[in-house]
Each structure stands twice: as structure tokens, then as C-alpha cells.
Amino acid sequence: MAAVDFGACDVALALHACGAATDHALQQAQRTRAAFVVSPCCIGKLGAAGGQGDPPQLSTPAVPSTLAAGEQQAAAVAPQPLSYPRSRWLRQGLASLPDFLLLAQAGDISHAGAHSHSQLARLAKTSIELDRAQHMAEAGYLTALTSCVLQQLHPFKSDVIVGVPAEGVEEGSS
């Protein structure tokens, strides 16, 4: 999947975003300082060559991390290659890109009841989604990782990451 710059937007929305599609949607939101709602899906092939993502990299993303409120100059920034882990938090916790890819593979399970390690898989998937949320927090967003209402139907594909640029939130508002 190639990253496409769709230009300025107010909200980036990605539902059932497989592989790196979630990261591309978050990158688009960051580029334009838009709010976002993403519902990640499969993560097992994140960054794998020939998979749904870009070739894997272990580096700091080159996307600007701060912009003044209201500025749209970020929309002119070309999409950057994705790097994994996305956040400083997880980069400090994992020794290498292969470790990240193993974590992603461990979290890519859709058959909760039939798998002997479903709790471990759920923790691995949550770690990947927290990495994405933390990456956006590091870029100046207020973020939350939550679940869909009917998570019992698809417990491993019910995550939702939401965020708003911190500069757009008024102090004292709820």
C-alpha cells in the first residue's frame, strides 16, 4: 500500500484498517493536524516487505511533530515512509525491528476461543495499538485507546484509537 496525501481534512477516519493502513491514516491526520478515529484490524504483516505495509524501518519518523494552531502547512509535507515501532516509548522497550515484527505477529489473532495463547495475543495487539496512540501523543495529540461496543463478537478486532490535536482543546472543556 502506498501512502497517498489526500490533502487537508478535519477528521481522518479509517475503519477496518488492515496492516499499515491505520498508520497511513494517522500520518494523514498528523500531516494536516486533523482529529482522527481509526479502527485497526490485522497487524501481523505490519511493515513486512510484500505485505500490506511499507518496507520495515527502525527509525524516528520524519513527519513534523508540532505546528502552531490553525496552520495548514503540514498538508504540503509529502507522505513519509513509515517506521516501526511508531513511538519513542516502544522503541525504548524493544531491542530491534524483528522484535517489533514478532510482537505484531503475536497480536494478529482473530479466533480468540480456539487459540491457546489468546490472552498473550490480546496483550501483544494492545501493545501495538498503544504504540500508535503514544506516537500521536508524542506528536501533540490527546489520544485514547478504547473498544467497540460489541467487542464480544470480535474481541481482537474491536480496538478504536481516537485523538484530537492538543492545541485545539480549550482548557477546562470536557
C-alpha positions in Angstrom: 0.0 0.0 0.0 1.4 3.4 -1.0 0.8 6.4 1.2 -1.4 8.9 -0.5 -1.7 12.5 0.6 -5.4 13.3 0.4 -4.9 17.0 1.3 -6.3 18.9 4.2 -9.1 17.3 6.3 -10.9 18.0 9.5 -11.1 14.3 10.6 -9.2 11.3 9.4 -11.4 8.2 9.6 -10.3 4.6 8.9 -12.5 1.6 9.6 -11.2 -2.0 9.4 -7.8 -0.5 8.5 -5.6 -3.6 7.9 -1.8 -3.6 8.2 -0.2 -0.2 7.7 -3.5 1.4 6.6 -4.0 2.5 10.2 -0.6 4.1 10.3 -1.2 5.9 6.9 -4.5 7.3 8.2 -2.7 8.5 11.4 0.1 10.0 9.3 -2.6 11.9 7.2 -4.2 13.2 10.4 -0.8 14.3 11.7 0.2 16.0 8.4 -3.0 18.1 8.5 -3.4 18.4 12.3 -6.8 16.7 12.0 -8.7 14.8 14.6 -8.8 11.1 14.0 -10.8 7.9 14.6 -9.2 4.7 13.5 -10.3 1.1 13.9 -7.2 -1.1 13.3 -7.6 -4.6 12.0 -4.9 -7.1 11.1 -1.4 -6.3 12.3 0.6 -9.5 11.5 2.1 -8.1 8.3 2.9 -4.6 9.6 5.9 -3.4 7.7 6.6 -6.7 6.1 8.0 -6.5 2.5 5.4 -7.7 0.2 2.7 -7.3 2.8 0.3 -4.5 3.3 2.8 -2.0 4.7 5.9 -0.3 3.6 9.3 -2.0 3.9 10.2 -2.1 7.6 12.4 0.6 9.1 13.7 1.1 12.6 14.0 4.9 12.8 12.3 8.0 14.0 9.5 9.2 11.6 10.4 12.4 9.7 6.9 13.8 10.0 6.8 17.2 11.8 5.7 16.8 15.4 4.4 20.2 16.2 2.6 23.0 14.4 1.0 26.2 15.6 -2.8 26.1 16.0 -4.6 26.6 12.7 -1.5 26.1 10.5 -2.1 24.0 7.4 1.5 24.0 6.2 1.7 20.3 7.3 -0.6 19.4 4.4 2.2 20.3 2.0 4.5 17.7 3.6 4.8 14.6 1.4 3.9 11.3 3.0 7.0 9.8 4.7 8.0 6.2 4.9 6.6 4.5 8.0 9.0 3.3 10.7 8.3 0.8 13.5 7.9 1.0 16.4 6.0 4.2 15.9 6.6 5.7 19.4 9.7 6.5 21.4 8.0 4.6 24.2 8.1 1.2 22.3 11.4 1.9 20.6 12.9 2.2 24.1 11.3 -1.1 25.1 12.2 -3.3 22.1 15.7 -4.1 21.1 15.2 -4.4 17.3 12.8 -4.2 14.4 12.5 -8.1 14.3 11.3 -7.9 17.9 8.5 -5.5 16.9 7.5 -7.7 13.9 7.3 -10.7 16.3 5.1 -8.7 18.6 2.8 -7.7 15.7 2.6 -11.3 14.5 1.8 -12.5 18.1 -1.1 -10.0 18.2 -2.6 -10.9 14.9 -5.2 -13.4 16.0 -8.9 -13.4 15.1 -10.0 -16.7 16.7 -10.0 -16.0 20.4 -11.5 -19.1 21.7 -9.6 -21.6 19.5 -6.1 -20.2 20.4 -4.2 -21.5 23.3 -2.5 -18.1 23.9 -5.4 -15.7 23.4 -4.5 -13.5 26.5 -0.9 -13.1 25.3 -2.1 -12.3 21.8 -4.5 -9.7 23.2 -1.7 -8.1 25.2 0.5 -8.0 22.0 -2.2 -6.4 20.0 -2.9 -3.9 22.7 0.8 -3.0 22.7 0.8 -2.3 19.0 -2.3 -0.1 19.3 -0.8 1.7 22.4 2.3 2.3 20.3 0.2 4.0 17.7 -1.7 6.1 20.2 1.5 7.1 22.0 3.1 8.1 18.7 0.3 10.5 18.1 0.5 11.7 21.8 4.2 12.4 21.1 3.1 14.4 18.1 0.9 16.7 20.2 -2.4 14.9 20.3 -4.7 13.9 23.1 -5.4 10.2 22.5 -7.5 7.3 23.8 -7.5 3.6 23.0 -10.9 2.1 23.5 -13.1 -0.7 22.2 -16.2 -1.0 20.0 -19.5 -1.6 21.8 -19.8 -5.2 20.5 -16.3 -6.3 21.3 -17.5 -9.7 22.3 -18.2 -10.5 18.6 -14.7 -9.8 17.5 -12.5 -9.3 20.6 -9.2 -9.0 18.7 -10.5 -6.5 16.1 -12.5 -4.2 18.3 -9.9 -1.5 19.1 -10.6 2.1 18.3 -8.0 4.9 18.6 -9.3 8.4 18.8 -7.4 11.7 19.0 -7.5 15.4 18.7 -4.7 17.9 18.4 -4.0 19.2 21.9 -3.8 22.8 20.6 -7.5 22.5 19.6 -8.8 21.6 23.0 -9.8 24.5 25.2 -8.6 24.4 28.8 -11.3 23.4 31.2 -13.6 21.9 28.5 -14.9 18.4 28.7 
